[in-house]
């Protein structure tokens, strides 16, 4: 099956949504009833960024919006706030790396770090302005740092397990000629 065929693209879109739902499922499992003193990484955002930077056609904006809105509702966060911030961050990264196919992974990782920092700070700021209860600042920063640290592993899993790689120039040319 061709990498750019419509059937393959729809299969990968379904795989992305299934992966996100699986992450949410395991996040909601009551494995331990004692609260932790540390915050785990936000794997959902890390996978969204990894997939969107490698193959934006596998992760349409409506999929991201739906997945993040469901996550907001399931995790009892203010509905739509983090979903909007992740959408803005994802589109920023897509536009930034659209012409930079030869960019190194270090450049990508730094850009993802900056976007994660901006999302975290914007989320805290909006929640503070609206006087919404939120987690302690230390836990929020710990989750952001853990997400930044785990991002290279997420990219490795994305590429090796799911086969989501950046299109080669020859694949891009074939796709552009077909469209």
VEXBA-468688 format. One line per field, with one value per residue: residue number from 0; residue in three letters; x negated, y negated, z of N, C-alpha, C in turn. Coordinates in steps of 0.02 Angstrom, whole numbers. Example, Ala and Ser with C-alpha at 12.3 -4.5 7.8 and 13.67 -1.06 7.14 Angstrom:
loba	0:1
bator	ALA:SER
nx	-660:-642
ny	284:112
nz	390:354
cax	-615:-684
cay	225:53
caz	390:357
cx	-660:-645
cy	165:-2
cz	390:394
This chain:
loba	0:1:2:3:4:5:6:7:8:9:10:11:12:13:14:15:16:17:18:19:20:21:22:23:24:25:26:27:28:29:30:31:32:33:34:35:36:37:38:39:40:41:42:43:44:45:46:47:48:49:50:51:52:53:54:55:56:57:58:59:60:61:62:63:64:65:66:67:68:69:70:71:72:73:74:75:76:77:78:79:80:81:82:83:84:85:86:87:88:89:90:91:92:93:94:95:96:97:98:99:100:101:102:103:104:105:106:107:108:109:110:111:112:113:114:115:116:117:118:119:120:121:122:123:124:125:126:127:128:129:130:131:132:133:134:135:136:137:138:139:140:141:142:143:144:145:146:147:148:149:150:151:152:153:154:155:156:157:158:159:160:161:162:163:164:165:166:167:168:169:170:171:172:173:174:175:176:177:178
bator	UNK:UNK:UNK:UNK:UNK:UNK:UNK:UNK:UNK:UNK:UNK:UNK:UNK:UNK:UNK:UNK:UNK:UNK:UNK:UNK:UNK:UNK:UNK:UNK:UNK:UNK:UNK:UNK:UNK:UNK:UNK:UNK:UNK:UNK:UNK:UNK:UNK:UNK:UNK:UNK:UNK:UNK:UNK:UNK:UNK:UNK:UNK:UNK:UNK:UNK:UNK:UNK:UNK:UNK:UNK:UNK:UNK:UNK:UNK:UNK:UNK:UNK:UNK:UNK:UNK:UNK:UNK:UNK:UNK:UNK:UNK:UNK:UNK:UNK:UNK:UNK:UNK:UNK:UNK:UNK:UNK:UNK:UNK:UNK:UNK:UNK:UNK:UNK:UNK:UNK:UNK:UNK:UNK:UNK:UNK:UNK:UNK:UNK:UNK:UNK:UNK:UNK:UNK:UNK:UNK:UNK:UNK:UNK:UNK:UNK:UNK:UNK:UNK:UNK:UNK:UNK:UNK:UNK:UNK:UNK:UNK:UNK:UNK:UNK:UNK:UNK:UNK:UNK:UNK:UNK:UNK:UNK:UNK:UNK:UNK:UNK:UNK:UNK:UNK:UNK:UNK:UNK:UNK:UNK:UNK:UNK:UNK:UNK:UNK:UNK:UNK:UNK:UNK:UNK:UNK:UNK:UNK:UNK:UNK:UNK:UNK:UNK:UNK:UNK:UNK:UNK:UNK:UNK:UNK:UNK:UNK:UNK:UNK:UNK:UNK:UNK:UNK:UNK:UNK
nx	-42:-27:-111:-53:77:255:325:226:193:313:318:208:249:356:283:210:312:358:242:234:353:323:215:284:371:282:232:340:362:380:247:173:218:166:113:-15:-179:-237:-221:-161:-218:-135:-77:14:11:-122:-124:-34:-106:-220:-166:-102:-207:-281:-194:-78:40:93:146:272:338:465:468:372:433:552:501:428:529:612:520:507:635:641:534:573:543:550:664:607:505:368:373:387:266:173:207:173:35:-5:26:-60:-184:-172:-168:-291:-383:-351:-423:-546:-605:-727:-771:-857:-838:-863:-831:-694:-655:-687:-598:-476:-490:-484:-354:-280:-311:-252:-117:-93:-116:-20:98:95:100:226:312:282:324:460:489:492:476:320:184:37:-99:-226:-198:-138:-244:-332:-264:-269:-409:-435:-364:-437:-560:-524:-489:-585:-585:-452:-449:-536:-461:-350:-407:-468:-377:-250:-278:-275:-343:-434:-392:-485:-575:-544:-422:-344:-342:-272:-150:-111:-100:7:112
ny	58:-110:-247:-370:-347:-370:-277:-228:-346:-372:-260:-283:-401:-352:-267:-361:-425:-315:-285:-401:-390:-272:-315:-406:-316:-234:-333:-364:-249:-177:-147:-172:-229:-324:-491:-555:-626:-680:-732:-651:-642:-731:-635:-637:-765:-764:-658:-712:-825:-760:-678:-776:-855:-766:-702:-795:-772:-658:-699:-789:-953:-952:-827:-841:-942:-876:-766:-830:-904:-803:-748:-856:-855:-725:-725:-819:-956:-1134:-1149:-1155:-1252:-1205:-1129:-1226:-1296:-1195:-1170:-1295:-1294:-1178:-1215:-1323:-1256:-1174:-1270:-1331:-1228:-1190:-1227:-1184:-1052:-993:-1020:-996:-871:-925:-1061:-1048:-993:-1096:-1193:-1130:-1125:-1263:-1292:-1208:-1267:-1393:-1354:-1300:-1412:-1503:-1434:-1428:-1565:-1607:-1527:-1579:-1713:-1694:-1642:-1504:-1349:-1267:-1152:-1143:-1255:-1195:-1060:-1077:-1132:-1026:-926:-985:-986:-848:-808:-872:-805:-674:-683:-651:-509:-482:-524:-429:-311:-345:-347:-218:-117:-154:-198:-329:-445:-586:-647:-601:-702:-655:-589:-698:-769:-681:-679:-812:-822:-739:-804
nz	0:-41:36:28:-9:-6:74:162:229:297:378:460:521:595:677:749:824:896:971:1050:1124:1192:1271:1353:1416:1493:1573:1652:1725:1885:1957:2069:2225:2306:2310:2203:2223:2118:1947:1805:1632:1499:1391:1287:1227:1187:1092:999:953:900:797:719:675:598:504:451:380:435:552:565:599:658:717:817:893:934:1006:1109:1170:1218:1306:1396:1452:1507:1598:1685:1667:1634:1505:1341:1352:1365:1251:1150:1167:1137:1004:945:973:901:769:756:764:650:546:566:539:412:296:333:311:321:445:600:729:854:838:816:939:1028:982:1012:1151:1182:1138:1223:1346:1326:1313:1440:1524:1473:1498:1640:1666:1612:1689:1815:1802:1787:1908:1936:2017:2027:1996:2104:2067:2059:2027:1902:1827:1838:1766:1638:1617:1623:1510:1411:1426:1394:1262:1153:1163:1133:1001:946:969:891:763:749:795:745:619:574:485:424:264:121:1:-128:-107:-72:-191:-273:-210:-224:-362:-386:-325
cax	0:-66:-111:-11:143:308:342:173:199:370:299:163:291:391:232:195:367:357:186:253:403:288:178:334:395:233:226:398:364:361:195:148:265:128:87:-87:-213:-266:-172:-185:-217:-73:-92:61:-17:-185:-108:-4:-160:-263:-131:-87:-269:-305:-144:-19:100:120:175:308:352:526:451:339:484:597:464:412:591:631:473:526:695:626:488:606:511:596:673:588:447:307:383:372:194:137:219:131:-35:-16:26:-122:-238:-164:-189:-363:-423:-326:-477:-609:-607:-795:-789:-881:-793:-875:-790:-624:-646:-687:-534:-424:-499:-458:-281:-255:-317:-200:-52:-89:-108:44:150:93:121:298:345:273:367:529:493:508:429:272:131:-19:-145:-279:-175:-128:-310:-360:-232:-297:-478:-433:-342:-495:-610:-500:-474:-626:-561:-388:-467:-564:-403:-310:-440:-484:-319:-193:-302:-257:-404:-427:-393:-545:-559:-512:-352:-310:-331:-220:-87:-93:-80:72:164
cay	0:-171:-288:-429:-329:-392:-225:-227:-407:-364:-210:-316:-448:-310:-243:-417:-434:-257:-295:-453:-362:-224:-354:-430:-259:-216:-389:-363:-189:-189:-100:-187:-276:-374:-543:-555:-690:-700:-734:-615:-683:-733:-596:-656:-824:-744:-621:-758:-864:-716:-658:-835:-878:-718:-693:-835:-744:-606:-731:-850:-998:-931:-770:-868:-977:-827:-727:-872:-922:-743:-743:-907:-832:-664:-741:-871:-1020:-1181:-1125:-1194:-1296:-1171:-1108:-1284:-1309:-1143:-1184:-1351:-1270:-1131:-1252:-1361:-1210:-1153:-1325:-1343:-1174:-1172:-1235:-1162:-979:-971:-1043:-942:-854:-972:-1120:-1029:-983:-1163:-1226:-1097:-1149:-1331:-1290:-1179:-1319:-1443:-1325:-1294:-1479:-1532:-1398:-1452:-1635:-1611:-1499:-1627:-1771:-1673:-1617:-1433:-1309:-1231:-1115:-1185:-1274:-1146:-1001:-1096:-1137:-958:-892:-1014:-962:-777:-802:-891:-752:-612:-694:-610:-440:-482:-528:-363:-265:-365:-327:-147:-75:-173:-213:-398:-480:-643:-628:-615:-749:-621:-578:-763:-786:-638:-702:-877:-810:-706:-851
caz	0:-45:96:16:-33:40:123:212:269:343:428:508:561:644:724:794:871:942:1016:1098:1169:1234:1321:1401:1454:1544:1620:1697:1765:1955:1974:2136:2255:2344:2265:2193:2235:2054:1893:1746:1571:1460:1331:1235:1192:1156:1031:951:922:860:736:678:643:549:451:467:348:479:612:547:654:692:760:877:933:965:1056:1167:1205:1255:1362:1444:1487:1545:1651:1725:1660:1602:1436:1283:1361:1344:1181:1108:1171:1099:933:925:974:846:706:754:746:580:502:575:510:345:248:362:312:336:512:643:784:909:824:828:1011:1059:964:1052:1220:1186:1132:1285:1397:1312:1329:1513:1553:1452:1535:1709:1667:1602:1748:1870:1790:1798:1977:1934:2055:1985:2031:2124:2013:2055:1990:1832:1795:1835:1710:1577:1609:1607:1440:1370:1431:1362:1191:1107:1165:1097:930:929:965:834:701:744:805:702:552:556:469:379:194:83:-53:-185:-88:-73:-260:-299:-179:-254:-431:-386:-300
cx	-45:-59:-63:59:196:326:290:178:257:356:254:200:329:344:215:250:370:300:203:304:371:248:226:360:347:222:282:402:343:309:169:194:231:102:11:-115:-247:-211:-200:-183:-149:-86:-46:34:-81:-172:-76:-58:-203:-229:-120:-150:-294:-257:-81:46:130:158:211:327:415:514:418:390:529:562:450:474:617:585:490:587:680:580:512:567:562:603:651:525:383:313:365:297:153:147:176:57:-51:-19:-37:-181:-233:-188:-263:-405:-399:-382:-543:-612:-675:-817:-810:-830:-802:-834:-717:-610:-644:-622:-476:-429:-470:-382:-250:-258:-263:-131:-42:-77:-42:101:153:119:197:335:338:319:440:541:517:454:383:220:76:-67:-201:-259:-164:-194:-343:-330:-259:-368:-479:-410:-400:-548:-589:-488:-519:-604:-495:-401:-495:-507:-361:-341:-449:-422:-263:-214:-284:-322:-389:-433:-461:-527:-525:-438:-313:-294:-275:-151:-64:-70:-11:127:182
cy	-62:-212:-347:-411:-352:-340:-223:-289:-400:-311:-242:-368:-410:-284:-299:-426:-375:-263:-347:-427:-310:-260:-380:-374:-240:-272:-388:-300:-202:-138:-111:-241:-330:-427:-542:-624:-715:-697:-697:-660:-680:-700:-616:-714:-804:-705:-665:-798:-820:-697:-719:-861:-830:-711:-732:-808:-687:-636:-795:-890:-978:-871:-794:-901:-928:-788:-769:-894:-863:-735:-795:-884:-772:-679:-797:-936:-1068:-1163:-1176:-1236:-1262:-1146:-1165:-1298:-1258:-1152:-1241:-1330:-1223:-1168:-1295:-1316:-1187:-1208:-1337:-1291:-1153:-1176:-1208:-1086:-952:-993:-983:-928:-901:-1036:-1107:-1024:-1050:-1199:-1196:-1119:-1219:-1332:-1260:-1229:-1372:-1417:-1322:-1363:-1511:-1499:-1422:-1523:-1642:-1583:-1545:-1687:-1754:-1643:-1544:-1396:-1269:-1196:-1163:-1197:-1223:-1084:-1017:-1101:-1069:-920:-919:-987:-887:-766:-820:-835:-690:-621:-654:-536:-433:-484:-461:-312:-280:-341:-251:-103:-89:-191:-283:-437:-538:-618:-645:-665:-716:-606:-643:-783:-745:-660:-767:-868:-779:-754:-904
cz	0:18:89:-7:18:93:179:258:319:396:481:550:614:697:773:846:921:992:1070:1148:1216:1289:1374:1446:1510:1595:1672:1740:1837:1979:2045:2166:2297:2295:2262:2210:2172:2001:1833:1684:1537:1393:1273:1194:1156:1091:978:915:877:794:691:644:589:490:468:435:390:538:591:609:693:737:824:922:969:1020:1118:1205:1246:1316:1416:1485:1531:1605:1696:1726:1631:1528:1383:1291:1337:1271:1134:1108:1132:1024:907:923:917:780:700:734:674:533:506:538:441:293:272:367:331:406:555:697:843:900:837:902:1047:1044:1004:1125:1229:1183:1196:1343:1388:1329:1404:1545:1535:1490:1607:1714:1661:1663:1809:1863:1805:1867:1980:1975:2009:2028:2053:2066:2004:2015:1916:1795:1788:1776:1643:1565:1592:1534:1393:1369:1392:1287:1143:1106:1127:1022:906:922:903:768:695:749:756:631:528:548:424:307:163:27:-113:-170:-91:-145:-290:-272:-211:-326:-436:-367:-349
